[in-house]
Amino acid sequence: MAFLRTVSRCNSLVPRKVSSPSATGNGCLSYSKSEQFLRQYCIHAASNRGPLPSAVLAALNHRLALEGYPFDGARRWRSTTVAAASPVATGARQRQQQDNNPSTPERDPLDVSFNDPHAAFKSKTTFELIRAYFVYVLCSSEFLVENNMKLMKLMRAVLGDRLFIYLMKQTFYGHFVAGEDRIRIVPTLERLRSFGVKPILDYSVEEDLSQEEAEKREVEASVSSAGTNLAEDSADSLPQYSVDKTFADRRYKVQSARTYFYLNEATCERNMETFLECLDAVKGATFGTGITAIKLTALGRPQLLLQVSEVIMQARRYMMDLAGSTGNILTHHKTIQDLERYLGNVADKAEVKEFLKKVTSDKDGILHLFPWTGIINEDCQLSETFRVPDPVTGQMRRLISKIPPKEEEMFRNMIRRLNTIVKTAQDLDVRIMIDAEQTYFQPAISRITLEMMRRYNTEKAIVFNTYQCYLKDTYKEVCTDLEQAKRQNFYFGAKLVRGAYIEQERARAAALGYEDPTNPSFEATTEMYHKTLTECLRRIRILKDANIDPKKIAIMVASHNEDTVRFAIKKMEEIGIHPEDKVICFGQLLGMCDYITFPLGQAGYSAYKYIPYGPVNEVLPYLSRRAQENKGVLQKIKKEKRLLLSEITKRLAKGQLFYKPKGKYVPI
């Protein structure tokens, strides 16, 4: 009966037709009767984590259509209601109107030494500063950091859930995590925005698996039911792209990256829904200026990424055998006619002609041996796509073993999930950053991400790829991908990071007997980062000089290293790229390096915080990693502790114990 009354109430709202929300004379916003009801309903539904009943949803869709609200179904409705459910939606809408027409946005001069404690922490209450200092002191204790997970579990057992959750919210959780759900994080996002900083949202819930369970899941999910060898001829298989039980727990020697372990397709569907909710939250609280981070290993079976990665490397080897040079196929600068000559007499065979017809090329030469565009169409048969002609016999041979129909369906499901996420992001005008992962997954992740860029980055950079600069080939990979974006005319988005898996990668390469893919030192990694960033900036300058939209290339400098941030700012000045060009942005984690992020945002640079959220008990693995990471950067903590102590002392001396942050900055 209650459900029927709800439907009846919704229908009764129709006769009073009101236009979509608009500003009234007194500066407030008026809403239709349907939207007033929906705002109340959605707040209730969000707090109960329940979806709208289908009958109610259908009625609401119909009524809002009558009132002039465009819609394309349940997914779109869910996206448009998040802002309404936000407790600060009215104020946010007013701020959006102001942001669209800022008269003189507030800006501070930037101290590139990052030594100004007031600029770093004026967005914080005094309690938050004291808490941050306390957390950093604890992170300086080797014993506490090494045993942090055991200690947190012990505290929860001794104190009970309620007291433990309260204690965590006052300490580690409160410092590193924005809140429990997408409604509770809104005040944090609003405050960040008022100080010129935008969010990258990440739902940071992780399974607390034992090493044995993680290894078991990974091995089972990384081996095809058709056999363990990924290549048809085991002699040609590449050891880097096979599962090894010693390294099956992908958390081994990794501190700063979240890890997903495949369980089943239903889990991947839930992960997709979580990412979609992140998109909704970003849209609702930031009006499209935010970003959502996702991992491809959360959306499908890792075996499929291993196989596609090996195919890519086998294709490079095949091209090298024909053309005699190394690297990506695009960099060989060969034409279809060249390929015909390499294949000699067998080029006249029917199957070879069909293969050559499908090779992706343009007037400048071959881009890919395979029609990668088709791989994201959800109907691609992997084992039939990745075949090349033998240059001696002309027979077509697979670079991937025959995949059972069930696993082909799993691959299509993974691509469908990714397409759903990116399409929703495009509809909401929110950006997606696809995180980098281990090198044995990364060729597939990068290839799929670039095809998503080609499909969706037609008017602006919606999809961003991530490049880890501790890898030896990062500069070449970025240059190749920039060239592909130029030749295929799509917007290129990249997040540059130092990387999260270096120790694991080195240990795995040594154990399995393949070449170490990482740079030999921190200095070499820094050089790679700066070299890659400089190339991206150089190409942006070329676009500006040619009167081509410089936003064709968008780069995030995701680094906690202040020398790298200074380098980026200096290069921007040298090359003539301004913050207002909106082609370079900076990003750091919530609770880390505030002395870099906030001065950048307040000075008019595009600055982001990586915002984790989730229930306290379910983000303990995330908190454990943050403690480990802070232990590893003691010099950085030392500076942040000094700045925190300086600001706390000044506030206490001025009687500002109850200081309330009030920002009037407009993010770039």
C-alpha positions in Angstrom: 0.0 0.0 0.0 2.8 2.4 0.8 4.3 1.8 -2.6 0.9 2.5 -4.3 0.5 5.6 -2.3 4.0 6.7 -3.5 3.0 6.2 -7.2 -0.3 8.0 -6.6 1.5 10.9 -4.9 3.9 11.2 -7.8 1.0 11.2 -10.4 -0.9 13.8 -8.4 2.0 16.2 -8.9 1.4 16.5 -12.6 -1.3 19.1 -13.0 0.9 21.9 -11.7 3.3 22.2 -14.7 6.3 24.3 -13.9 9.3 25.0 -16.1 12.7 23.5 -15.3 14.5 25.1 -12.4 15.3 28.8 -12.9 16.5 31.7 -10.8 13.8 33.8 -9.2 14.0 37.5 -8.5 15.3 37.0 -5.0 18.1 34.8 -6.1 16.6 31.5 -5.0 15.8 28.6 -7.3 12.3 27.4 -8.0 11.5 23.8 -8.7 8.5 21.9 -10.2 6.3 20.0 -7.8 7.7 16.8 -9.3 11.2 17.8 -8.6 10.5 18.8 -5.1 9.1 15.4 -4.4 12.0 13.7 -6.2 14.6 15.6 -4.2 13.0 14.4 -1.0 12.5 10.8 -2.4 16.1 10.6 -3.6 17.6 11.7 -0.3 15.6 9.0 1.4 16.5 6.4 -1.2 20.2 7.3 -1.1 20.3 6.9 2.7 18.7 3.5 2.4 21.0 2.6 -0.6 17.8 1.5 -2.5 16.9 2.1 -6.2 13.7 3.8 -7.3 11.0 1.2 -7.9 10.4 0.7 -11.6 6.8 1.9 -11.6 7.7 5.0 -9.7 10.6 5.6 -12.1 8.4 5.3 -15.1 5.9 7.7 -13.6 8.5 10.2 -12.8 10.1 9.9 -16.2 6.7 10.7 -17.8 6.0 13.6 -15.5 9.3 15.2 -15.9 9.0 14.9 -19.6 5.7 16.8 -19.4 7.5 19.4 -17.3 10.2 19.9 -19.9 13.0 17.7 -18.5 14.8 15.7 -21.2 15.5 12.1 -20.4 16.9 8.9 -21.9 15.8 6.4 -19.3 16.7 5.1 -15.9 20.5 5.6 -16.1 20.1 9.2 -17.2 17.5 9.8 -14.4 19.8 8.4 -11.8 22.5 10.8 -13.0 20.3 13.8 -12.9 18.9 13.1 -9.5 22.2 13.0 -7.6 22.6 16.8 -7.6 19.0 17.1 -6.4 19.7 14.6 -3.6 22.8 16.6 -2.6 22.1 18.6 0.6 23.9 21.6 -0.9 22.5 21.4 -4.4 20.9 24.8 -4.4 24.1 26.6 -3.3 26.1 24.5 -5.8 23.8 25.6 -8.6 24.2 29.2 -7.6 27.9 28.8 -7.5 27.9 27.2 -11.0 26.1 30.3 -12.3 28.8 32.4 -10.7 31.6 30.2 -12.0 30.2 30.5 -15.6 30.4 34.3 -15.3 33.2 35.1 -12.8 33.9 38.8 -12.7 37.2 38.7 -10.9 38.0 35.2 -9.6 40.1 35.3 -6.4 43.7 34.3 -7.1 46.8 34.2 -4.8 50.4 34.5 -5.9 52.1 31.2 -6.0 55.2 30.5 -3.8 56.9 27.9 -5.9 59.1 26.9 -2.9 55.8 25.6 -1.4 56.8 27.0 2.0 53.8 29.1 2.9 51.8 27.3 5.7 48.9 29.7 5.5 48.4 29.1 1.8 48.8 25.3 2.4 46.3 25.0 5.2 43.8 27.9 5.2 41.2 25.4 3.9 41.5 23.4 7.1 40.1 23.8 10.6 42.5 23.9 13.5 41.3 20.5 14.6 42.1 19.1 11.2 45.6 20.5 11.3 46.2 18.9 14.8 44.8 15.6 13.5 47.1 15.7 10.4 50.1 16.4 12.6 49.2 13.5 14.9 48.7 11.1 11.9 52.0 12.1 10.4 53.8 11.5 13.8 52.3 8.0 13.9 53.3 7.4 10.3 56.9 8.1 11.3 56.9 5.1 13.7 58.3 2.1 11.8 56.7 -0.4 14.3 53.2 1.1 13.9 53.5 1.3 10.2 54.8 -2.2 9.7 52.0 -3.7 11.9 49.3 -1.2 11.2 46.8 -3.7 9.8 47.2 -6.1 12.7 46.8 -3.2 15.2 43.7 -1.9 13.5 42.1 -5.3 13.6 43.1 -5.7 17.2 41.6 -2.3 18.1 38.3 -3.2 16.4 38.1 -6.5 18.3 38.9 -4.8 21.7 36.8 -1.6 21.3 33.9 -2.9 19.3 32.7 -1.6 15.9 31.1 1.6 17.1 34.0 2.9 19.2 36.6 1.8 16.7 34.7 3.6 13.8 34.6 6.8 15.9 38.3 6.6 16.7 39.2 6.0 13.1 37.1 8.9 11.9 38.9 11.2 14.3 42.3 9.9 13.1 43.5 8.0 10.0 40.1 7.6 8.3 39.2 11.2 8.8 42.5 12.4 7.4 42.8 10.2 4.3 39.1 9.4 3.4 36.4 11.8 2.5 33.4 9.9 3.8 31.3 6.8 3.8 29.2 7.3 0.7 28.6 9.7 -2.2 26.1 11.8 -0.1 28.4 12.2 2.9 31.4 13.3 0.8 29.6 16.3 -0.7 30.7 18.8 2.0 34.3 17.8 1.5 34.0 18.3 -2.3 32.3 21.6 -1.8 35.0 22.9 0.5 37.7 21.7 -1.9 36.0 23.5 -4.7 35.7 26.8 -2.7 39.5 26.7 -2.4 40.1 26.0 -6.1 40.6 22.3 -5.9 38.7 19.6 -7.9 38.1 15.9 -7.1 39.1 12.6 -8.6 36.7 10.2 -7.0 37.5 6.6 -6.1 35.3 4.2 -4.1 38.2 2.7 -2.1 36.5 -0.4 -0.6 38.7 -3.5 -0.9 38.4 -7.1 0.0 40.7 -8.1 2.9 41.9 -11.3 1.4 44.7 -13.5 2.7 47.7 -14.1 0.6 46.5 -17.7 -0.1 43.1 -16.6 -1.2 44.5 -13.9 -3.4 46.9 -16.3 -5.1 44.2 -18.9 -5.6 41.8 -16.4 -7.3 44.5 -15.0 -9.5 45.8 -18.3 -10.7 42.3 -19.6 -11.5 41.3 -16.4 -13.3 44.5 -16.1 -15.3 44.5 -19.6 -16.9 42.3 -20.4 -19.8 40.1 -23.5 -19.7 41.7 -24.3 -23.1 45.1 -24.6 -21.5 47.9 -22.7 -19.7 49.8 -21.6 -22.7 48.6 -18.3 -24.1 50.3 -18.7 -27.5 49.4 -21.6 -29.8 53.1 -22.6 -30.0 54.4 -22.7 -26.5 58.0 -22.2 -27.8 56.9 -18.7 -28.9 55.2 -17.8 -25.7 56.5 -14.8 -23.7 57.1 -15.6 -20.1 56.2 -12.1 -19.0 52.5 -12.7 -20.0 51.9 -15.8 -18.1 50.7 -16.3 -14.6 53.2 -17.3 -11.9 52.0 -18.4 -8.5 54.9 -16.6 -6.7 53.5 -13.3 -7.9 49.9 -14.2 -8.1 49.1 -11.9 -5.1 49.4 -8.6 -7.0 49.6 -6.7 -3.8 53.2 -8.0 -3.3 55.6 -5.1 -2.8 52.8 -2.6 -3.8 51.7 0.1 -1.4 50.0 2.9 -3.4 47.7 1.0 -5.8 44.3 -0.6 -5.2 44.1 -4.3 -6.4 41.1 -6.1 -7.7 41.0 -9.9 -7.7 38.5 -11.6 -10.1 35.9 -13.7 -8.5 33.1 -13.9 -11.0 31.2 -11.9 -13.6 28.6 -10.7 -11.0 31.4 -9.0 -9.0 32.5 -7.2 -12.2 29.0 -6.0 -12.7 28.9 -4.6 -9.2 32.3 -2.9 -9.8 30.8 -1.3 -12.9 27.8 0.0 -10.9 30.2 1.4 -8.3 32.1 3.3 -11.0 28.8 4.6 -12.4 27.9 5.9 -8.9 31.2 7.7 -8.8 30.4 9.4 -12.0 27.0 10.4 -10.6 28.6 11.8 -7.5 31.2 13.8 -9.5 28.5 15.3 -11.7 26.2 16.1 -8.8 28.8 17.8 -6.7 31.1 19.4 -9.3 29.1 19.9 -12.5 31.6 18.1 -14.7 34.9 19.5 -13.4 35.7 16.3 -11.5 37.2 13.0 -12.6 36.5 9.3 -11.8 39.4 6.8 -11.7 38.8 3.2 -12.8 40.8 0.0 -13.2 40.2 -2.4 -16.0 41.1 -5.4 -13.9 37.9 -4.6 -11.9 35.7 -5.1 -15.0 36.8 -8.5 -16.3 38.9 -11.7 -16.1 42.6 -10.9 -16.0 43.4 -13.9 -18.3 41.9 -11.9 -21.1 44.1 -8.9 -20.5 47.2 -11.2 -20.4 46.2 -12.8 -23.7 45.6 -9.5 -25.5 48.8 -8.1 -24.1 50.8 -11.0 -25.4 49.1 -10.6 -28.8 50.3 -7.0 -29.0 53.9 -8.0 -28.1 53.8 -11.0 -30.5 52.5 -8.6 -33.3 55.5 -6.3 -32.6 57.8 -9.3 -32.8 56.2 -10.4 -36.1 56.6 -6.9 -37.5 60.2 -6.8 -36.4 60.9 -10.1 -38.1 59.5 -8.6 -41.4 60.7 -5.1 -41.2 63.8 -5.4 -39.1 63.2 -2.6 -36.6 61.8 -2.6 -33.0 59.0 -0.9 -31.2 55.3 -0.2 -31.9 54.1 -1.1 -35.4 53.2 2.6 -36.1 56.8 3.6 -35.6 58.1 1.3 -38.4 56.7 3.8 -41.0 55.8 1.0 -43.4 53.0 1.0 -46.0 50.7 -1.8 -47.1 52.8 -2.1 -50.2 55.9 -2.6 -48.0 54.0 -5.4 -46.2 53.1 -7.0 -49.5 56.7 -7.0 -50.5 57.8 -8.6 -47.2 55.3 -11.3 -47.6 56.6 -12.1 -51.1 54.9 -14.7 -53.2 52.3 -15.6 -50.5 50.8 -12.1 -50.8 48.6 -13.4 -53.7 46.8 -16.0 -51.5 43.2 -15.2 -50.7 43.6 -15.3 -46.9 46.7 -13.1 -47.1 44.8 -10.6 -49.3 41.9 -10.5 -46.7 44.5 -9.9 -43.9 46.1 -7.0 -45.8 42.6 -5.5 -46.5 41.9 -5.4 -42.7 45.3 -3.8 -41.7 44.7 -0.3 -40.3 46.6 2.3 -42.3 46.5 5.9 -43.6 48.4 8.0 -46.1 51.4 8.0 -43.7 51.6 4.2 -43.4 50.5 1.3 -41.2 49.1 2.0 -37.7 48.0 -1.5 -36.6 48.1 -5.0 -38.0 44.7 -5.7 -36.6 41.4 -3.8 -36.7 41.5 -2.6 -33.1 38.4 -0.4 -33.6 36.4 -3.6 -33.8 37.6 -4.9 -30.5 35.5 -2.3 -28.5 32.3 -3.1 -30.4 31.4 -5.9 -28.0 31.1 -8.5 -30.8 34.7 -9.2 -31.6 35.9 -12.8 -31.7 39.4 -12.6 -30.3 40.8 -15.9 -31.5 39.7 -15.2 -35.1 40.9 -11.5 -35.1 44.5 -12.0 -34.1 45.8 -14.0 -37.0 48.8 -13.2 -39.2 50.1 -14.9 -42.4 53.2 -17.0 -42.3 55.7 -15.3 -44.6 56.9 -18.7 -45.9 53.8 -20.8 -46.3 51.1 -18.1 -46.4 49.0 -20.0 -43.9 47.3 -17.9 -41.3 48.5 -18.6 -37.8 47.0 -17.4 -34.5 48.9 -15.2 -32.1 46.5 -16.3 -29.5 45.2 -19.7 -28.6 41.6 -20.7 -29.4 39.5 -19.2 -26.8 36.4 -21.1 -25.6 33.0 -19.4 -26.3 32.4 -18.7 -22.6 35.7 -16.8 -22.3 34.9 -14.9 -25.5 31.7 -13.9 -23.9 33.6 -12.7 -20.8 35.7 -10.5 -22.9 32.7 -9.0 -24.6 31.2 -8.4 -21.2 34.3 -6.6 -20.0 34.2 -4.3 -23.1 30.5 -3.7 -22.6 31.1 -2.6 -19.0 33.8 -0.2 -20.0 31.7 1.2 -22.9 28.8 1.7 -20.4 31.0 3.6 -18.1 32.6 5.8 -20.7 29.3 6.5 -22.5 27.8 7.6 -19.2 30.8 9.8 -18.5 30.4 11.4 -21.9 26.7 12.0 -21.3 27.4 13.6 -17.9 30.4 15.6 -19.2 32.7 13.9 -16.6 36.1 12.6 -17.3 37.5 9.0 -16.8 41.1 8.2 -15.9 41.9 4.5 -16.6 44.7 3.6 -14.1 47.9 1.9 -15.2 48.6 -1.6 -13.8 51.3 -4.2 -14.1 53.3 -4.4 -17.3 51.9 -7.8 -18.2 48.4 -6.2 -18.3 49.4 -2.8 -19.6 49.7 -3.3 -23.3 46.1 -4.5 -23.4 44.9 -1.7 -21.1 46.6 1.0 -23.1 45.3 -0.4 -26.4 41.7 -0.6 -25.3 42.0 2.8 -23.6 43.3 4.4 -26.9 40.4 2.9 -28.8 38.0 4.3 -26.2 39.7 7.7 -26.8 39.2 7.3 -30.5 35.5 6.6 -30.1 34.7 9.1 -27.3 37.4 11.9 -27.4 36.0 13.5 -30.5 35.3 16.9 -29.1 37.2 17.0 -25.8 39.3 14.6 -23.7 36.9 12.4 -21.8 39.1 9.3 -21.5 42.6 9.6 -20.0 45.3 6.9 -20.1 47.9 6.5 -17.4 51.7 6.3 -18.1 54.1 5.0 -15.5 57.5 6.8 -15.9 59.5 4.2 -14.0 59.3 2.1 -17.2 62.1 2.3 -19.7 59.7 2.6 -22.7 57.3 5.2 -21.4 58.6 8.1 -23.5 58.4 6.0 -26.7 54.9 4.8 -25.8 53.6 8.3 -25.1 55.2 9.6 -28.4 53.6 6.8 -30.3 50.2 7.3 -28.8 50.4 11.1 -29.4 51.2 10.3 -33.0 48.2 8.0 -33.3 45.9 10.6 -31.8 47.2 13.1 -34.3 46.8 10.8 -37.3 43.4 9.5 -36.3 42.2 13.0 -35.1 41.1 12.4 -31.5 41.8 14.2 -28.3 44.6 12.7 -26.3 44.4 12.6 -22.5 47.3 11.4 -20.3 48.0 11.1 -16.6 51.7 10.9 -15.9 52.8 9.1 -12.7 56.1 7.7 -11.4 54.3 4.3 -10.8 53.2 1.9 -8.1 54.7 -1.5 -9.0 58.4 -0.9 -9.5 59.6 -3.4 -6.8 57.2 -6.0 -7.9 58.2 -5.6 -11.5 61.9 -5.9 -10.8 61.4 -9.0 -8.6 59.1 -10.7 -11.2 61.5 -10.0 -14.1 64.4 -11.5 -12.2 62.4 -14.6 -11.2 60.9 -15.3 -14.6 63.9 -14.5 -16.6 62.8 -11.6 -18.8 64.4 -8.1 -19.2 63.7 -5.8 -16.3 61.2 -3.2 -17.8 62.0 -0.5 -15.1 64.5 2.3 -15.0 67.5 1.6 -12.8 67.2 4.5 -10.4 64.9 7.2 -9.0 66.9 9.8 -10.9 66.4 7.9 -14.2 62.6 7.8 -13.5 62.6 11.5 -12.8 64.5 12.1 -16.0 61.9 10.0 -17.9 59.0 11.9 -16.3 60.5 15.3 -17.2 61.4 14.2 -20.7 57.9 12.8 -21.4 56.2 15.9 -19.9 58.4 18.2 -21.9 57.5 16.4 -25.1 53.8 16.7 -24.3 54.2 20.5 -23.6 56.2 20.9 -26.8 53.4 19.4 -28.9 50.8 21.6 -27.1 52.8 24.6 -28.0 52.9 23.5 -31.7 49.1 23.2 -31.6 48.8 26.7 -30.2 51.1 28.2 -32.8 49.1 26.5 -35.6 45.9 27.9 -34.2 44.7 24.4 -33.5 42.8 23.7 -30.3 45.6 23.1 -27.7 43.1 21.0 -25.7 43.7 18.3 -28.3 46.4 17.2 -25.7 45.5 17.2 -22.0 48.0 16.2 -19.4 47.7 15.6 -15.6 50.9 15.9 -13.6 50.1 13.4 -10.9 53.1 13.7 -8.6 53.8 14.3 -4.9 57.3 15.4 -5.8 57.5 19.2 -5.5 60.6 19.3 -7.8 58.5 17.8 -10.6 55.7 20.2 -10.0 58.1 23.1 -10.1 59.6 21.7 -13.3 56.2 21.5 -14.9 55.4 25.1 -13.9 58.7 26.4 -15.2 58.3 24.5 -18.5 54.8 25.9 -18.9 56.2 29.4 -18.5 59.1 28.8 -20.9 56.9 27.3 -23.6 54.1 29.9 -23.2 51.3 27.6 -21.8 49.1 29.3 -19.3 46.8 27.8 -16.6 43.8 29.3 -18.4 44.6 27.1 -21.4 43.3 24.2 -19.3 45.6 21.7 -20.9 47.8 20.9 -17.8 46.5 20.0 -14.4 48.1 18.7 -11.2 47.0 16.0 -8.8 47.8 14.6 -5.4 46.1 12.3 -2.9 43.7 13.5 -0.2 45.6 13.9 3.0 49.0 14.1 1.3 51.0 17.1 0.1 48.3 19.8 0.8 51.1 22.3 0.8 51.4 21.6 -3.0 47.8 21.1 -4.0 46.1 24.1 -2.4 48.6 26.8 -3.3 48.3 25.6 -6.9 44.5 25.7 -6.9 44.4 29.1 -5.1 46.9 30.5 -7.6 44.6 29.6 -10.6 46.2 26.3 -11.7 44.1 23.3 -12.4 44.5 21.3 -9.2 43.0 18.0 -8.1 42.8 15.8 -5.1 42.3 12.1 -5.4 39.3 11.5 -3.2 38.8 8.0 -1.7 35.5 7.2 0.1 33.8 4.1 1.5 32.6 2.6 4.9 35.3 2.6 7.6 35.6 -1.1 8.1 35.9 -1.7 4.3 38.6 0.8 3.6 41.1 -0.5 6.1 43.4 -1.9 3.3 43.4 1.5 1.7 44.4 3.2 5.1 47.1 0.6 5.6 48.6 1.5 2.2 48.5 5.2 3.0 50.4 4.6 6.2 53.0 2.5 4.3 53.4 5.2 1.6 53.9 7.9 4.1 56.6 5.9 5.9 58.4 5.7 2.5 58.5 9.5 2.0 59.8 10.6 5.4 61.5 13.7 4.0 58.2 14.9 2.5 56.4 14.2 5.9 59.1 16.1 7.6 58.3 19.2 5.6 54.6 18.8 5.9 54.9 18.3 9.7 57.0 21.5 9.9 54.4 23.5 8.0 51.6 22.1 10.0 53.3 22.9 13.3 54.0 26.5 12.1 50.3 27.1 11.1 49.0 25.5 14.4 51.3 27.7 16.4 50.2 30.8 14.6 46.5 30.1 15.0 46.8 29.4 18.7 48.8 32.6 19.2 46.0 34.5 17.4 43.2 32.7 19.3 42.0 30.9 16.2 41.3 27.6 17.8 37.8 27.6 16.2 38.9 28.9 12.8 36.3 28.3 10.1 37.6 27.9 6.5 35.8 30.1 4.0 37.1 30.0 0.4 35.9 32.1 -2.5 38.1 30.6 -5.2 36.8 29.4 -8.6 38.6 26.3 -10.0 40.1 26.5 -13.4 
